[in-house]
Amino acid sequence: MTASRFVAPSPRPEVADSGLSRPDWVGNNPRDPAKLWLDKNENTDPLMIELVRSVIAALPPEAGFTYPDLGPVYRKLGPLAGVPPQCLLLTPGSDGAIRAVFEAYIAPGDVVLHTVPTFAMYGVYARMYGAKVVGLEYRPSDCGPVLDADAIIDAIATTRPKLVCLPNPDSPTGTVFGLDEMRHIIEAAGRAGALILVDEAYYPFHGETVLPWVTAYPHLVVCRSTGKAWGMAGVRVGYAAAAPDVAKMLHKVRAMYEVGALSAAVFERMLDHEAEMRASVARLAAGKAGFLGAMRALGFQTLSGQGNFLHVAFGASAQPVHAALEPLVYYRKDFAEPCLKGFSRFSATTAERFAPVIACIEDVVRGNSKS
């Protein structure tokens, strides 16, 4: 093929920015199914996996060949979320809700305030839409990452952001702000004329929520995921909740259809299984507590956090522990961020699935003690 005499036009300067890059979309390798997948905070509870599988298997044929009719999903989700359906936007994962907020509200030069470290896409979308970022860093402490609510309130008053992004619980830190603190932060954003996006992707692993508050605070947006507690990471459904006027703006920037018919059909049917979802959360919480207890018994420092994950600092045993776990389990090793330096993160799973991981680590520690 000869070289073309045509060239593509220039993209928006914010997208052309060489500092804005995304991971290779071709070269990623699938994870080994023989290993335990505890690296991406998915729900690996076997009973929940089977429930989702059975719901997918029972879908009617039209879920695959028709465009979605999403009205029934909105009408069913509204009462369960505790808000009118007009306050909701279905999205491809909570990430889709976050992007919709940026697309609807952020113009070049606007100030976006978010925590550091946090979900990576806040920084990506801030650059994509030309925002100026104010990062509030968690500081290290003996009890794990720390960020005071007063520091956030002061930063809001000082920087006057257009958007405040605050996951609660945050990730990767696992930290939370209580409801009283959240109210003060939300009201501080309101006084500054800012929109505040509260990301509740890990609800109900942390059971407190501000989602019903969207009817009282017209500048509040709450987003949720089904990839954690609901075990539907592969289905890619999330949603945003906001006051009707804000929800209307978010709908203006959505695609023709918010989610596909297959995803909508799975989500609508899974909403009948909230009790099973909460039972799965309880099983995962029990497995997490057991793993944390075993690690503390071995003398390792741990952070329990409030999401479906936990942190362990293996200290002087890190190298042999990582080597022993390599063929057994995927997890995130040794954070570089100062507030989590030296910690490794494991997604929560059931006690039964954690058992071989615990046994492997115990064998390493016993071997080291003998040598």
Secondary structure, DSSP 8 states (H G I E B T S, - for coil): ----S-------HHHH-TT-----SSS-----TTSEE-SS-----HHHHHHHHHHHHT--THHHHS----HHHHHHHHHHHTS-GGGEEEESHHHHHHHHHHHHH--TT-EEEEEES--HHHHHHHHHTT-EEEEEE-B--TTS-B--HHHHHHHHHHH--SEEEEESS-TTT-----HHHHHHHHHHHHHTT-EEEEE-TTTTTS----GGGGGT-TTEEEEEESSSTTS-TTT--EEEEE-HHHHHHHHHTS-SSSS-HHHHHHHHHHGGGHHHHHHHHHHHHHHHHHHHHHHHHTT-EEE--SSSEEEEE-GGGHHHHHHHHTTTEE-B--B-SGGGBTEEEEE---HHHHHHHHHHHHHHHHHHHH-
